[in-house]
Amino acid sequence: MDSTLRELLAAAPSAEAWREVCRLLADAGPQDMLAAVSHLRTWPADLRPMPDGWWDERGRGVHRPWHAAAAWRALGDLADVQNGRPPAAGTDDDDETDFACFAEGATAVAVPADPSWLLLCAAAEWHHNGGDIVVWGTGGHTAPAMLLDGSGFHDEALDAQLSPDGTVAVCSVEGRLHAWRVPGGEPLWQLALAETTDPADGDMAHTAVRIGFSGDGRRVVAGSAARGVHLVDTGTGELLHHVRAAPCGPVALDRDGGRLAHAGGAGGIVVRDAATGTVLLCHDTGLAAVNALAFAPDGTGLAVAGGLPETGGSRHVRPAACVLDLARNTVTGTRLVVPSGVPAKLAADSPLAAVSTRCVWGVHGPLVNAVDDAGAVLFDATGQVLWTAPEMTVGGFSADGRVLVTVGEDVTAVLLDGLVTPR
């Protein structure tokens, strides 16, 4: 190994050392480079931003082994989204365009495997416009596109999901599903959901529509305690099945769309035959809340994100998860995951946690991004905290689980290849 590289790796981690290491990695021999990348993963994540050159390579589809040393990449901020432009050094934020309104922040983000663009949903301007839904290019290769202009309604989309291949986006606004071809933004179809059973003062978690795709992308499911569960053909928008299910909350489909999972009462989950609605199993996870679900790619597991009460009689519910082993329609094993190092004020039973927590089961196994008014925390199936974000932050995973994008005032790509220890 080059002596300078060896010395940098042996020294205390720093921003300066990281910049110099990035310069040297490309010229290191294969074994030295892999050893260096492995060591760099032990450095604090906030010291490992992806350099411009690496990000440009990634955007061109060129993936280098040393890219896995980087932990995150700044993509811009909400002023950039609002102006419909990629971030550019020296750009004056006062030089605004009239592309979209994100003055109240974002409610949801959907992420393709290559985050050269994002689908972003704006919070509604109460007593004025609803929330805009847009495609925003994070670089110079994707033009911004307004998918749904909030001036025509008063609602906001609390979930946004992309098909696994990143070509179809689905959101729900005012009791109607909308699908677009992305990133271009061409409308595909709309579907009116069932009439709400919700009383006039129903809470957000009861009325929110949660969305999930099957692993093959052919089916999409929309679940809401107020409107039931709708199974839809992704290509045509045809309603394939509807079943009333209250409580409901988050939803998930397995790879071929044959099994549907949704939240049950308290910490329970329900798995149904997606085509008929027949209940295949019910299981109490032991969690106090269920906020997000994800099937394993091969269907042999289900990750359930939610919360557990603290010990000692406290009423505080902290983020946690349960990983279920499945064999056909039977739970054959369970594993509770209680992350350590979670910020003390972060709760798993708040209205925001119920609609904004996200879970994925991809190449790095189950991952949870638990969200609350006090912030957000990303953790894996071992309970290791990988990333934290400040208050008023929402996030979304790519389908393969390699990228989490968080959106607060800033938009940040969290690169899981640089955070999760390879198994």
C-alpha positions as CSV (number, residue, x, y, z in Angstrom):
1,M,0.0,0.0,0.0
2,D,1.2,3.5,-0.8
3,S,2.9,5.0,2.3
4,T,0.9,8.2,2.1
5,L,-2.4,6.2,2.0
6,R,-1.3,4.0,4.8
7,E,-0.4,7.0,7.0
8,L,-3.8,8.7,6.2
9,L,-5.7,5.6,7.2
10,A,-3.7,5.2,10.4
11,A,-4.3,8.8,11.4
12,A,-7.4,10.2,13.1
13,P,-10.4,10.6,10.7
14,S,-10.8,14.1,9.4
15,A,-12.4,16.0,6.4
16,E,-8.9,16.8,5.1
17,A,-7.7,13.2,5.3
18,W,-10.9,12.0,3.5
19,R,-10.3,14.3,0.6
20,E,-6.7,13.1,0.3
21,V,-7.7,9.4,0.6
22,C,-10.3,9.9,-2.2
23,R,-7.6,11.2,-4.5
24,L,-5.4,8.2,-3.8
25,L,-7.9,5.3,-3.9
26,A,-8.2,5.1,-7.7
27,D,-4.4,4.5,-8.0
28,A,-4.2,1.9,-5.2
29,G,-3.8,-1.8,-6.1
30,P,-7.0,-3.9,-6.0
31,Q,-6.2,-5.5,-2.6
32,D,-5.0,-2.3,-1.0
33,M,-8.0,-0.4,-2.3
34,L,-10.5,-3.0,-0.9
35,A,-8.7,-3.0,2.4
36,A,-8.8,0.8,2.5
37,V,-12.5,0.9,1.7
38,S,-13.2,-1.6,4.5
39,H,-11.3,0.5,6.9
40,L,-12.9,3.8,5.8
41,R,-16.3,2.4,6.6
42,T,-15.3,2.6,10.3
43,W,-14.8,6.4,9.9
44,P,-17.7,8.6,11.0
45,A,-20.3,8.8,8.2
46,D,-20.5,12.6,8.2
47,L,-16.8,12.8,7.3
48,R,-17.4,10.8,4.1
49,P,-19.3,12.8,1.5
50,M,-19.1,11.4,-2.1
51,P,-16.8,13.6,-4.2
52,D,-18.0,15.4,-7.3
53,G,-16.0,13.2,-9.6
54,W,-17.3,10.0,-8.1
55,W,-20.9,11.3,-8.2
56,D,-20.5,12.3,-11.9
57,E,-19.2,8.7,-12.7
58,R,-22.2,7.2,-10.8
59,G,-24.6,9.4,-12.8
60,R,-23.0,8.1,-16.0
61,G,-23.6,4.5,-14.9
62,V,-19.9,4.0,-14.0
63,H,-19.6,2.3,-10.6
64,R,-16.1,2.0,-9.1
65,P,-15.3,-0.3,-6.1
66,W,-14.1,2.7,-4.1
67,H,-17.4,4.5,-4.4
68,A,-18.5,2.2,-1.6
69,A,-16.4,4.2,0.9
70,A,-18.6,7.3,0.6
71,A,-21.6,7.6,3.0
72,W,-23.6,10.5,1.6
73,R,-24.0,13.1,-1.0
74,A,-25.6,16.6,-0.7
75,L,-28.2,16.9,-3.5
76,G,-29.4,20.5,-2.9
77,D,-32.1,22.1,-0.8
78,L,-35.8,22.9,-1.1
79,A,-35.0,26.2,-2.7
80,D,-33.5,24.3,-5.6
81,V,-36.6,22.0,-5.8
82,Q,-38.9,25.0,-5.7
83,N,-36.9,26.6,-8.5
84,G,-36.8,23.4,-10.6
85,R,-33.1,23.5,-10.9
86,P,-30.1,21.4,-9.9
87,P,-27.9,22.9,-7.2
88,A,-25.2,25.1,-8.7
89,A,-22.3,26.8,-7.0
90,G,-22.8,30.5,-6.8
91,T,-26.6,30.4,-7.7
92,D,-28.5,33.1,-5.9
93,D,-31.5,31.7,-4.0
94,D,-33.3,35.0,-4.4
95,D,-33.3,34.4,-8.2
96,E,-36.5,32.3,-8.0
97,T,-38.6,30.8,-10.7
98,D,-42.3,29.8,-10.5
99,F,-41.9,26.0,-10.8
100,A,-43.3,24.7,-7.5
101,C,-44.1,25.7,-3.9
102,F,-42.3,23.9,-1.1
103,A,-42.6,26.8,1.4
104,E,-44.2,24.4,3.9
105,G,-41.7,21.6,3.4
106,A,-42.0,18.2,1.9
107,T,-44.3,15.3,2.9
108,A,-42.8,12.4,1.0
109,V,-40.0,11.5,-1.4
110,A,-39.6,8.6,-3.8
111,V,-36.2,7.4,-5.0
112,P,-35.0,5.6,-8.1
113,A,-32.0,3.3,-8.0
114,D,-30.0,6.1,-9.6
115,P,-31.0,9.3,-7.7
116,S,-30.3,11.6,-10.7
117,W,-33.9,12.7,-10.1
118,L,-36.4,12.4,-7.3
119,L,-40.2,12.5,-6.9
120,L,-41.1,15.0,-4.3
121,C,-44.4,15.9,-2.7
122,A,-44.9,19.3,-1.1
123,A,-46.8,20.0,2.1
124,A,-50.1,21.8,1.5
125,E,-50.4,25.6,2.1
126,W,-53.3,25.4,4.5
127,H,-56.4,27.4,3.5
128,H,-54.7,28.0,0.1
129,N,-53.2,25.4,-2.3
130,G,-52.6,21.7,-1.9
131,G,-49.2,20.2,-2.2
132,D,-47.4,20.1,-5.6
133,I,-46.1,16.8,-6.8
134,V,-43.0,17.1,-8.9
135,V,-40.0,15.4,-10.5
136,W,-36.8,17.2,-9.7
137,G,-33.5,16.6,-11.4
138,T,-30.6,16.4,-9.0
139,G,-28.1,17.0,-11.8
140,G,-28.2,18.5,-15.3
141,H,-29.6,15.5,-17.1
142,T,-33.3,15.4,-16.0
143,A,-35.7,18.2,-16.7
144,P,-38.1,19.2,-13.9
145,A,-41.7,18.1,-14.3
146,M,-44.9,19.2,-12.5
147,L,-46.9,16.1,-12.1
148,L,-49.8,17.6,-10.1
149,D,-50.3,21.3,-9.4
150,G,-51.5,21.9,-5.9
151,S,-53.6,24.9,-7.0
152,G,-56.3,22.5,-8.1
153,F,-56.9,20.8,-4.7
154,H,-56.3,21.3,-0.9
155,D,-54.8,17.9,0.0
156,E,-51.2,16.7,0.3
157,A,-49.7,13.3,-0.7
158,L,-48.4,11.6,2.4
159,D,-46.8,8.7,0.5
160,A,-45.1,8.5,-2.9
161,Q,-43.8,5.2,-4.4
162,L,-42.0,4.2,-7.5
163,S,-42.2,0.9,-9.3
164,P,-39.0,-1.2,-8.7
165,D,-37.7,-0.3,-12.2
166,G,-38.3,3.4,-11.5
167,T,-40.6,4.0,-14.4
168,V,-44.0,4.5,-12.7
169,A,-44.9,6.8,-9.8
170,V,-48.1,6.5,-7.7
171,C,-49.5,9.0,-5.2
172,S,-52.9,9.5,-3.6
173,V,-54.6,12.9,-3.3
174,E,-58.2,13.5,-2.1
175,G,-59.3,9.9,-2.4
176,R,-57.8,9.3,-5.9
177,L,-54.8,7.4,-7.0
178,H,-52.6,9.1,-9.6
179,A,-50.0,7.3,-11.7
180,W,-47.4,8.8,-14.0
181,R,-44.6,7.7,-16.3
182,V,-41.4,9.1,-14.8
183,P,-39.2,10.9,-15.0
184,G,-41.0,12.6,-17.9
185,G,-44.3,13.0,-16.0
186,E,-46.8,11.7,-18.6
187,P,-50.1,10.8,-16.9
188,L,-50.9,7.0,-17.0
189,W,-54.2,6.6,-15.1
190,Q,-56.3,7.7,-12.2
191,L,-58.4,5.6,-9.9
192,A,-61.1,6.8,-7.4
193,L,-60.7,5.0,-4.1
194,A,-63.7,3.8,-2.1
195,E,-65.7,6.3,-0.2
196,T,-64.3,7.1,3.2
197,T,-65.7,5.6,6.4
198,D,-63.9,8.2,8.3
199,P,-65.7,10.6,10.7
200,A,-65.2,14.3,10.0
201,D,-62.5,14.6,12.7
202,G,-60.6,11.4,11.7
203,D,-56.9,11.5,12.5
204,M,-54.1,11.6,9.9
205,A,-53.0,8.0,10.4
206,H,-56.5,6.8,9.8
207,T,-57.1,8.7,6.6
208,A,-53.6,8.5,5.1
209,V,-53.2,6.3,2.0
210,R,-50.1,4.2,2.1
211,I,-48.7,2.6,-1.1
212,G,-46.6,-0.3,-2.1
213,F,-45.5,-2.1,-5.3
214,S,-45.0,-5.8,-5.8
215,G,-41.4,-6.8,-6.4
216,D,-42.0,-7.4,-10.1
217,G,-43.7,-4.0,-10.5
218,R,-46.9,-5.5,-12.0
219,R,-49.2,-4.7,-9.0
220,V,-49.6,-1.7,-6.7
221,V,-51.5,-1.6,-3.5
222,A,-53.0,1.4,-1.7
223,G,-54.1,1.0,1.9
224,S,-56.1,3.2,4.2
225,A,-58.1,2.5,7.3
226,A,-60.7,5.0,6.1
227,R,-61.0,3.6,2.6
228,G,-59.8,0.0,2.7
229,V,-57.2,-1.8,0.6
230,H,-57.1,-1.5,-3.2
231,L,-55.1,-3.9,-5.4
232,V,-54.4,-2.3,-8.8
233,D,-52.8,-3.3,-12.1
234,T,-49.8,-1.0,-12.5
235,G,-50.0,-0.9,-16.3
236,T,-53.7,-0.2,-16.7
237,G,-55.0,1.2,-13.4
238,E,-57.6,-1.6,-13.3
239,L,-58.9,-2.2,-9.8
240,L,-58.3,-5.9,-9.2
241,H,-59.6,-6.2,-5.7
242,H,-60.9,-4.1,-2.8
243,V,-61.3,-5.1,0.8
244,R,-62.3,-3.1,3.9
245,A,-59.6,-3.5,6.5
246,A,-59.6,-1.4,9.6
247,P,-57.2,-0.9,11.1
248,C,-54.9,-0.9,8.1
249,G,-52.0,1.5,8.1
250,P,-49.0,0.5,6.0
251,V,-49.2,-2.1,3.2
252,A,-46.7,-4.3,1.3
253,L,-46.9,-6.8,-1.5
254,D,-44.5,-9.7,-2.1
255,R,-42.5,-10.2,-5.2
256,D,-45.3,-11.5,-7.5
257,G,-48.1,-9.6,-5.9
258,G,-49.8,-12.7,-4.6
259,R,-49.6,-11.9,-0.9
260,L,-50.6,-8.6,0.7
261,A,-49.5,-7.5,4.2
262,H,-51.0,-4.7,6.2
263,A,-51.1,-3.5,9.8
264,G,-53.6,-5.0,12.2
265,G,-54.6,-3.9,15.6
266,A,-51.9,-2.5,17.9
267,G,-48.8,-4.4,17.0
268,G,-50.5,-7.0,14.8
269,I,-50.0,-7.7,11.1
270,V,-52.4,-9.4,8.7
271,V,-51.3,-11.3,5.5
272,R,-54.0,-11.8,2.9
273,D,-54.3,-13.5,-0.5
274,A,-54.1,-10.4,-2.6
275,A,-56.5,-11.6,-5.3
276,T,-59.3,-12.5,-3.0
277,G,-58.6,-10.7,0.3
278,T,-58.7,-14.0,2.2
279,V,-56.8,-13.8,5.4
280,L,-53.8,-16.2,5.3
281,L,-52.3,-15.3,8.7
282,C,-52.6,-12.9,11.6
283,H,-49.6,-12.3,13.9
284,D,-48.9,-10.2,17.0
285,T,-45.4,-8.8,16.6
286,G,-45.2,-7.6,20.2
287,L,-44.7,-4.0,18.9
288,A,-46.8,-1.2,20.3
289,A,-47.3,0.3,16.8
290,V,-46.8,-0.8,13.2
291,N,-45.6,2.0,10.9
292,A,-44.1,0.4,7.8
293,L,-43.8,-3.1,6.2
294,A,-41.5,-4.8,3.7
295,F,-41.4,-8.4,2.3
296,A,-38.1,-10.1,1.8
297,P,-37.3,-10.3,-1.9
298,D,-37.8,-14.1,-1.9
299,G,-41.0,-13.9,0.2
300,T,-39.5,-15.8,3.2
301,G,-39.5,-12.8,5.6
302,L,-41.4,-9.7,6.6
303,A,-39.9,-6.6,8.2
304,V,-42.2,-4.7,10.5
305,A,-41.2,-1.2,11.6
306,G,-42.9,0.4,14.6
307,G,-42.1,0.9,18.3
308,L,-41.8,-0.6,21.7
309,P,-42.6,1.1,25.1
310,E,-39.6,1.9,27.2
311,T,-39.1,-0.2,30.3
312,G,-39.8,1.0,33.8
313,G,-43.4,2.1,33.2
314,S,-42.6,4.9,30.8
315,R,-45.3,5.8,28.3
316,H,-42.7,6.7,25.7
317,V,-42.7,4.5,22.6
318,R,-39.3,4.3,21.0
319,P,-38.5,3.1,17.4
320,A,-38.1,-0.6,17.0
321,A,-38.8,-3.4,14.5
322,C,-39.7,-7.0,14.3
323,V,-38.3,-9.3,11.6
324,L,-40.5,-12.3,10.8
325,D,-39.5,-15.6,9.2
326,L,-42.2,-16.9,6.9
327,A,-42.9,-20.4,5.5
328,R,-45.9,-20.4,3.3
329,N,-48.6,-19.0,5.6
330,T,-46.8,-19.6,8.9
331,V,-44.5,-17.4,11.0
332,T,-41.6,-19.7,11.9
333,G,-39.4,-17.2,13.7
334,T,-39.4,-13.7,15.1
335,R,-36.6,-11.3,16.0
336,L,-37.1,-8.0,17.8
337,V,-34.8,-5.2,16.8
338,V,-34.3,-2.4,19.3
339,P,-31.8,0.2,18.0
340,S,-29.4,1.7,20.5
341,G,-28.3,5.3,20.4
342,V,-31.7,6.7,19.2
343,P,-32.3,10.3,20.2
344,A,-34.3,10.3,23.5
345,K,-37.2,12.4,22.2
346,L,-37.8,10.4,19.1
347,A,-41.2,8.6,19.3
348,A,-42.7,5.8,17.3
349,D,-46.4,6.4,18.1
350,S,-46.8,10.0,16.9
351,P,-49.0,10.9,13.9
352,L,-45.9,11.7,11.8
353,A,-44.3,8.4,12.7
354,A,-47.4,6.6,11.6
355,V,-47.3,8.0,8.1
356,S,-43.7,8.8,7.4
357,T,-41.7,5.9,8.7
358,R,-40.3,3.8,5.9
359,C,-38.9,0.3,5.6
360,V,-37.2,-1.7,2.8
361,W,-35.7,-5.2,2.4
362,G,-33.1,-5.0,-0.2
363,V,-29.5,-6.0,-0.8
364,H,-28.5,-5.0,2.7
365,G,-31.4,-6.8,4.4
366,P,-34.1,-5.0,6.4
367,L,-33.6,-1.3,6.9
368,V,-35.9,1.2,8.8
369,N,-36.0,5.0,8.6
370,A,-38.0,5.9,11.7
371,V,-39.4,9.5,11.5
372,D,-40.9,11.7,14.1
373,D,-41.3,15.5,14.8
374,A,-38.0,15.2,16.7
375,G,-36.0,13.9,13.8
376,A,-35.3,10.6,12.0
377,V,-33.1,7.6,12.6
378,L,-31.9,4.9,10.1
379,F,-31.2,1.5,11.6
380,D,-30.5,-2.0,10.3
381,A,-31.7,-5.5,11.3
382,T,-29.0,-5.7,14.0
383,G,-30.2,-2.5,15.7
384,Q,-27.2,-0.5,14.6
385,V,-28.0,3.2,14.0
386,L,-26.5,4.1,10.6
387,W,-27.7,7.7,10.2
388,T,-29.7,10.4,12.0
389,A,-31.4,13.5,10.6
390,P,-32.8,16.6,12.3
391,E,-36.4,17.5,13.0
392,M,-38.9,17.9,10.2
393,T,-37.2,15.4,7.9
394,V,-38.9,12.8,5.7
395,G,-37.2,10.0,3.7
396,G,-37.6,7.4,1.1
397,F,-35.6,4.3,0.0
398,S,-34.7,3.1,-3.4
399,A,-36.3,-0.3,-4.1
400,D,-32.9,-2.1,-3.9
401,G,-32.2,-0.6,-0.5
402,R,-28.9,1.0,-1.6
403,V,-30.0,4.7,-1.2
404,L,-32.0,6.6,1.3
405,V,-32.9,10.2,0.4
406,T,-33.8,12.5,3.3
407,V,-35.6,15.8,2.8
408,G,-35.8,18.6,5.3
409,E,-34.4,22.0,4.4
410,D,-31.7,20.1,2.6
411,V,-31.9,17.1,0.3
412,T,-29.4,14.4,1.1
413,A,-28.6,11.0,-0.5
414,V,-27.5,8.5,2.2
415,L,-25.5,5.8,0.5
416,L,-26.0,2.4,2.2
417,D,-23.1,0.7,0.5
418,G,-20.9,2.9,2.5
419,L,-22.7,2.4,5.8
420,V,-23.7,-1.2,6.1
421,T,-21.0,-3.8,6.8
422,P,-21.0,-6.3,4.0
423,R,-22.5,-9.6,5.1
